[in-house]
Amino acid sequence: METNRLYRITNQSVIGGVAAGMAHHFEIDRALVRFLFVMAFFFTAGIPVVMIYIILWAVLPPAIKESTDTNVIRI
């Protein structure tokens, strides 16, 4: 049984790879996750979203094997 763990995907990152890793984990588009982060930033006065992003960046391990293909990540 293969588990779909949450990782940071650093080769597809803009800042830390958190949004790319979340998009891969939930099988949705990276742009949608990034858009949701930005919208949450504006609707929550920013501080909680920034803190959550920094915590996720620090806690999530980077992906072990990363593909150069933007649609397929093999972990």
C-alpha positions in Angstrom: 0.0 0.0 0.0 1.5 3.3 -1.1 0.9 6.3 1.2 0.5 9.8 0.0 2.6 11.7 2.5 2.9 15.5 2.6 6.3 16.8 1.5 7.8 20.1 0.3 8.6 20.0 -3.4 11.6 22.2 -3.7 12.1 22.0 -7.5 8.6 23.4 -8.1 8.7 26.0 -5.4 8.2 29.8 -5.5 9.2 30.3 -1.9 9.6 27.0 0.0 7.8 24.3 -1.8 4.9 24.1 0.7 2.2 25.0 -1.8 3.6 22.6 -4.5 3.7 19.8 -1.9 0.2 20.5 -0.7 -1.1 20.5 -4.3 0.6 17.2 -5.0 -0.8 15.7 -1.8 -4.4 16.8 -2.5 -4.0 16.2 -6.2 -5.0 19.7 -7.3 -3.3 22.4 -9.3 -0.4 24.3 -7.7 -1.8 27.6 -8.8 -5.0 27.0 -7.0 -3.2 26.3 -3.7 -1.0 29.4 -4.1 -4.1 31.5 -4.9 -5.8 30.1 -1.7 -2.7 31.0 0.3 -2.8 34.6 -1.1 -6.6 34.9 -0.5 -6.2 33.6 3.1 -3.4 36.1 3.6 -5.7 39.1 2.7 -8.7 37.8 4.6 -7.0 37.0 7.8 -4.7 40.1 8.1 -1.8 38.0 7.0 -0.1 37.1 10.3 -1.8 33.7 10.8 -1.2 32.6 7.3 2.5 33.6 7.3 3.0 31.8 10.6 1.3 28.6 9.3 3.4 28.7 6.1 6.7 29.2 8.1 5.8 26.3 10.4 4.9 24.0 7.5 8.2 25.1 5.8 10.2 24.1 8.9 8.3 20.9 9.7 7.7 19.3 6.3 10.6 17.3 4.9 11.7 17.9 1.3 10.7 15.3 -1.2 13.3 12.6 -1.7 12.9 12.0 -5.4 11.6 14.8 -7.6 10.8 14.7 -11.2 11.5 17.4 -13.8 8.0 16.9 -15.2 5.6 19.5 -13.7 2.7 17.0 -13.5 4.4 13.9 -12.1 6.2 13.6 -8.8 7.6 10.2 -7.8 8.2 9.9 -4.1 
